[in-house]
């Protein structure tokens, strides 16, 4: 499931059914992904299998019977929800609202090249001070992250303002979600940049394997004598100086849109 825990989905379900969270936790409905009946397994949303009232333990029945209307509560039914319906809840189990807020920030507040470069220089200085691997790896990953954020901001600056260009609210929401999805992936960013500039987006240097390894398995990365050591997707050991990586990121930010 693409959410942090079952509990956050339970929170969304409790909100939709207008009951307290503890009631959902007591009856323990099964939450699954709705892929339809076709063999392609398209993603349609999620479903919740609510157990029948009779199948519940007697103590559970006694605890909830005075808190909810047994006759109207959907015991024994399977409920289906789209991603949008779940993300409109305060629980936001799929994290759409967080993603939207981040992307809307980039759209409305483009990152300035000079500020990003200054931050990368600052990270480079800190790398020379820290002598523990955990902080060092976190700093290097943050350098990749801010570089990627600059690229996202750069692309947003090329896209027309959907709030003014698209009047239909539902259509605007669909278009924004489509753009957010694309901007979250390297291939999507390359596609959008090409579409709006007719140019090829330069790849962030050392993203593969160093950034990817730090993002997916930071524990296996090693820091030795100023170098970061990781394994690529073919399990081959890769080693590079961290100062050199930061310097290449700075050059990248300076020239990516030239």
Helices and strands as residue ranges (DSSP letters): H 6-17, H 21-27, E 30-34, E 45-49, G 53-55, H 58-64, E 78-81, H 83-87, H 96-108, H 113-129, H 133-158, H 162-165, H 169-183, H 186-197, I 207-211, H 212-216, G 218-220, E 222-224, E 227-231, E 237-241, H 242-255
